[in-house]
Amino acid sequence: MNIKLDENLPTRLGPALAGLGHEVRTVPEEGLSGRDDRAVWLAAQTESRFLITQDMDFSDRRRFAPGTHHGILLVRLRQPGRQALFDRIRGLFESENIERWRRCFAVATDRKLRVRSPR
């Protein structure tokens, strides 16, 4: 899967997900750090990338309805330290069938994963 990691995630996730066979680009390495969410969103969509973020600006399922984009994973941990984020996201990518998340809106918490598919 082609993935874009937002700047609010640990940079070492890139190599970890690449090691699982994904093609990963990060917001910082593309010079998008500090840019508004629209620029990050446009880059992800233009490149057909699945966006992984903690940014609540991407939480509106009506605005980011499943099937209208290449996919979003919104990560919402109670204590989102770098290690907790790394472990949760890597764990999901190791245990779930991520390919089924294309064009979906997914939310991962400490204990749950909700994936909304296109209708």
N, C-alpha and C positions, 0 to 999 in steps of 0.2 A: 504494500500500500504506500502511496505517496503521502507524506505527513509534513505538516508545518507545526513546529513547536513555538508557542508564544514565549515572549521574553520573561514571563513570570514563572517559568518552569526551570528546573535544574538543567544546565547545559549538558551534563553527562548523560541525560536521557537520549540525546541524539545518537551517540555511539552505541548505547545499549539497544535501542530499537533497530538501528541499522544492523546490529549483530543478529537480530531476529529476522532479518530479510527485508526490512522496510527501507524505503528511500526517504531520508529525513533532511529537512532544511529547517533552520531556526530563524526567528525574527532578527536576532542580533547579527548573525552572519550575512544576512541579506540587507543590512543597513536600515532596518525598519524600527530599531529601538527608539522608543519615545514618540513614534508616529501615532496618529490617532487610529482608533479601531477600524475605521473604514479602510484605511490604507492596508492594514494587516489582512482584513477580510478580502479585499479586492485581490491582493497578492495570492492568498490561498486559493481563491476561486479561479483566478487566471491560470494558475499552475495546476489546477485540478487536485488540490491537496486537502486532506482531512486535517482539520484544525484541532489541536489540543491546547486548552487554555484553562485558567482559573478566573478569567475576567468575566464578571457578572454582566457586563454589557452584552455578552453573547447568550444570556440566559432566557431570553424571550422566545419561547417556542412558536409563537405566532409570527414573529419577525423572521425567525430562522426555521421555518416549517420543514419537517423532513421531506426530502425529495426535491427541494429547491436549491440545494447546495451539495457539495462533495462530502459533507459530514463534519460533525462537531463532537468532541468529547469535552464536556465541562466538568472539571474536577473540583469538588467542594468538600474538603477535609476540615474537621474541627480544629486540628492543629497542623496547618499546612507547612511544616518545616521542609527543608530541602530533601532530607532523607525519607520522610513520610511520603512526599510526593513521588519521589523516585521509586520507592518500593511499591506504592499502590499502582502507578501507571505501568511499570514493568510487569508487575504481577498480573494485571489485566491482559496485557499483550501476550503473556506466556500461557494464560489459562483460558482465554476466550477466543472465539472464532471472529477475529477482528474484521475479516473480509465481509462479514455480514453487516458491518456498521456503515458501509458505503451509503452515502446520501441520508444517513440517520442523524438524529439528535440524541446523544447519550449523555447521561449525568452519572458520575461516580462519586459516591460518598465513602466514608470509612468502611461501611458495611454493605452497602447496596450498589447495584448498577441498574439503571433504567435506560432502556434503549427504545426510542420511538422511531418506528419505521415509516416510510412513505405509505400513504393509503392507496 
